[in-house]
Amino acid sequence: MYRYNYLKEKTFVEHLSDYIGETVTIHTTASGSNSSFTGVLLKVNSSYIRLLTAFGPASDCRAGRCRGCAKSNCRYSGYYTSTDYMSSVADIPIDQIVSLVHNKI
């Protein structure tokens, strides 16, 4: 599956793939301006990467109770709004990545 160049080094995409599930910072350039994104690397392919940049809150459902609703109708109570599970994902084109910052393992 891995394709190595003549120096036996990984491609940049393969290197990025090593950090799936890890927190990374990606520096990008687009339209002449620099931007940085920090988050958990979720996906890498030859076109783009996907970062989870903001996490939604933990569920309030525990021991069969969801904000006062009975266990039988907890899932369908309508007590949750879309903002209860807000997360943020960034899809970044590979060709816009300037640098990758990660922890050394």
NORKAJO-V188311 format. One record per backbone hydrogen bond with DSSP energy under -1.0 kcal/mol. NH is the residue of the N-H (numbers start at 1). CO is the residue of the C=O. Records with the same first field share a line. If there is no record, write none. Layout:
NH: CO / CO
This chain:
5: 9
8: 5
15: 11
16: 12
17: 13
19: 16
20: 17
21: 41
22: 19
24: 39
25: 101
26: 37
27: 99
28: 35
29: 96
30: 33
33: 30
35: 28
37: 26
39: 24
40: 52
41: 22
42: 50
43: 50
45: 48
49: 92
50: 43
51: 90
52: 40
53: 88
54: 88
62: 65
65: 62
66: 69
69: 66
84: 81
86: 83
88: 54
90: 51
92: 49
94: 47
96: 93
97: 94
98: 27
99: 27
101: 25
